[in-house]
Amino acid sequence: MTEEDSISKIMLKQHYEIDKCIHRFDTALKQDDLDLRGPFNKLKWEIEKHFFIEEKAIFQLHYSENKETSNITIRLKKEHDILIDAMEQIEDRIKNNEKIDLPGFREQILNHAGFENKHFYPRLDDELDEERKRSIIERLTNCEL
């Protein structure tokens, strides 16, 4: 299996797409006359898609006897819920034409993605046997939209 077929590499590409969406949304926020719904909806879609793929393709197929890895999975799912709530708050603020704290949201996303990139995905690439890793990668690559 090549590095290009690693879980880390595939998920890092998704994080890059999310980062691009955050940047586009930030640019739209700085332009008062621009409709925020389009850039926000794209950002929300990319994040929700990423969480869905991660939870269905990785968390469901990844069952670790390693307690630390299992705890990481639980932590990440909780963070997903927190980030979904934060997106709903941003969406409400857009509807009500209220100020949006994008730097705070961006920091939450970057911390979450940074933890996954540095600790979770490399651990999976190292810890999983080839068959389970191949199953996850197959799901990840078949889920791309």
Helices and strands as residue ranges (DSSP letters): G 3-5, H 7-30, H 37-53, I 54-59, H 67-95, H 102-115, I 116-120, H 121-127, H 130-143
